[in-house]
Amino acid sequence: MGERSRRLILASRSAARRAMLTGAGVPFETQDAGVDEDAIKTRLTGIAPADLALELARAKALAVSGQHRDAWVLGSDQTLDLEGTMVSKAPDLEAARLRLLSMRGRTHHLNAAAALAHNGEVVWSGVDTARMTLRPFTDAFLDHYLAVEGEALLGSVGCYRLEGMGSQLFVRVEGDYFTVLGMPLWPVLDELRRAGVIAT
């Protein structure tokens, strides 16, 4: 397979997704998809959170694939379902505080989706879900957590990074670690092998 056909572009600004692929030894480039996520969410009002994650991942992959038709393009997205209510990223630390208070002692579902596009078409997509239960942490702990983590939390839909101090917020996590970080890595690696992007 030629060098150009092995080219992979991650259509994401996510540091966690970049770290996952780098850690797995997958060579890739990155490009922001420039997708209007709010417009897609508005158009798909009422869609199940897991299905929305898939639609956003597909939209990101297609947006970049249209510009680089020779490359394989990986789009990914994540949605949070809190007992039937879809939760979006917090705009500031006060909103993050309220978000975490609303989730304290409760269970939510974190959906991570990915889509692989080539020549302007989605050739594969998939979604995985983790079940996350926050412990009944104290207000004092929450204050400390927000002070330590700061605005870095705003990049995560749940206002936590499980790979950091956010791990202390939880009493139970059921599901794949990579799904929690933002991408269903095992299925993605399977598809990259199938496509010939990485070695079998």
C-alpha positions in Angstrom: 0.0 0.0 0.0 1.4 3.4 -1.0 2.5 6.0 1.5 -0.3 8.4 0.7 -3.0 5.8 1.3 -1.6 5.1 4.8 -1.9 8.8 5.8 -4.1 9.3 8.9 -5.6 12.6 10.0 -7.2 13.0 13.4 -10.1 15.5 13.0 -9.9 16.7 16.6 -8.3 19.3 18.9 -8.6 16.9 21.8 -5.3 16.4 23.7 -6.6 13.1 25.2 -7.4 11.7 21.7 -4.0 12.8 20.4 -2.3 11.1 23.5 -4.2 7.9 22.9 -3.1 7.5 19.3 0.5 8.6 20.1 0.6 6.1 23.0 -0.6 3.4 20.8 2.2 4.1 18.3 -0.1 5.3 15.5 1.4 7.9 13.2 -1.1 10.7 12.4 -1.6 14.4 11.7 -4.2 16.6 13.2 -6.7 19.1 11.7 -9.6 20.8 13.4 -12.7 19.7 11.6 -14.3 23.2 12.0 -17.8 21.6 12.4 -20.6 23.7 14.0 -21.5 21.2 16.7 -24.3 23.4 18.1 -26.0 23.5 14.7 -25.9 19.7 14.5 -27.2 19.4 18.0 -30.1 21.8 17.2 -30.9 19.9 14.0 -30.9 16.6 15.8 -32.9 17.7 18.9 -34.3 14.7 20.7 -31.8 12.2 19.3 -30.3 9.7 21.8 -27.0 10.9 23.3 -25.1 7.9 21.9 -26.5 8.5 18.4 -25.6 12.2 18.6 -22.0 11.3 19.5 -21.9 9.1 16.3 -23.4 11.9 14.2 -20.8 14.4 15.4 -17.9 12.0 14.9 -19.2 11.3 11.3 -19.6 15.0 10.6 -16.0 15.7 11.8 -14.5 12.9 9.7 -16.4 13.9 6.6 -15.5 17.6 6.9 -11.8 16.9 6.9 -12.0 14.0 4.4 -13.5 16.3 1.9 -10.3 18.4 2.0 -7.9 15.4 1.9 -9.5 12.7 -0.2 -6.4 10.5 -0.3 -6.1 10.3 3.5 -7.9 8.3 6.1 -9.7 10.7 8.5 -10.7 9.8 12.1 -13.4 11.9 13.7 -14.5 11.4 17.3 -16.9 12.9 19.8 -18.3 12.3 23.2 -21.7 12.9 24.9 -22.8 12.6 28.5 -26.2 11.3 29.5 -27.2 12.1 33.0 -30.3 10.0 33.7 -31.9 10.9 30.4 -30.7 14.5 30.1 -27.9 15.3 27.7 -25.1 17.4 29.2 -22.9 19.8 27.3 -19.5 21.3 28.1 -19.5 23.9 30.9 -18.6 27.4 29.7 -16.8 28.5 32.9 -15.7 27.2 36.3 -18.9 28.3 38.0 -20.9 26.2 35.6 -18.5 23.4 36.1 -19.1 23.6 39.9 -22.9 23.4 39.4 -22.5 20.6 36.9 -20.4 18.5 39.3 -22.8 19.2 42.2 -25.7 18.0 40.0 -23.8 14.8 39.3 -22.6 14.2 42.9 -23.7 10.8 44.1 -25.3 9.9 40.8 -24.6 7.7 37.8 -24.2 9.0 34.3 -23.4 7.4 30.9 -20.4 8.6 28.9 -20.7 7.8 25.1 -17.5 7.9 23.0 -17.9 7.6 19.2 -15.5 7.4 16.3 -15.8 7.5 12.6 -13.3 6.7 9.8 -13.7 8.4 6.5 -11.9 7.9 3.2 -12.4 9.6 -0.2 -15.3 11.7 1.3 -17.3 8.8 2.6 -17.6 7.3 6.1 -16.4 3.7 5.9 -16.9 2.8 9.5 -18.3 4.2 12.7 -18.9 3.0 16.2 -19.8 4.0 19.7 -19.1 2.7 23.2 -20.6 3.7 26.5 -19.1 3.7 30.1 -21.2 3.9 33.2 -19.8 6.4 35.7 -20.8 6.8 39.3 -19.6 9.9 41.3 -19.1 9.6 45.0 -20.9 12.0 47.4 -17.8 14.2 47.7 -17.8 17.2 50.1 -18.1 20.8 49.0 -14.6 21.3 50.4 -13.2 18.6 48.1 -15.0 20.2 45.2 -13.5 23.6 45.9 -10.0 22.1 46.1 -10.5 20.1 42.9 -11.7 23.1 41.0 -8.7 25.2 42.2 -6.2 22.5 41.3 -7.6 21.5 37.9 -8.8 25.0 36.8 -10.0 25.8 33.3 -8.5 22.6 31.9 -11.7 21.0 33.1 -13.7 23.0 30.6 -12.4 20.8 27.7 -14.3 17.8 29.1 -18.0 17.3 28.9 -18.1 15.9 32.4 -15.7 18.5 33.9 -13.3 15.8 34.9 -10.2 14.1 33.6 -10.1 10.5 34.8 -6.3 10.5 34.0 -5.9 13.3 36.5 -7.3 14.3 39.9 -10.8 13.7 38.5 -10.3 10.0 39.3 -11.0 11.0 43.0 -14.5 12.1 42.1 -15.6 8.5 41.4 -16.7 5.5 43.4 -17.2 3.3 40.4 -16.5 3.3 36.6 -17.9 0.5 34.5 -16.6 0.4 31.0 -13.5 0.9 28.9 -10.9 3.4 30.1 -10.3 4.7 26.6 -14.0 5.3 26.1 -13.9 7.5 29.2 -10.9 9.4 27.8 -12.9 10.2 24.7 -12.5 7.5 22.0 -13.3 3.8 21.7 -9.7 3.0 20.9 -9.8 -0.8 20.5 -12.4 -0.7 17.6 -10.6 2.2 16.1 -7.3 0.3 16.0 -9.1 -2.7 14.5 -10.4 -0.5 11.7 -7.0 1.2 11.1 -5.5 -2.3 10.7 -8.3 -3.3 8.3 -7.7 -0.2 6.3 -4.0 -0.9 6.1 -3.1 2.3 8.0 -1.3 0.4 10.7 0.4 -3.0 10.6 -1.6 -6.2 11.2 
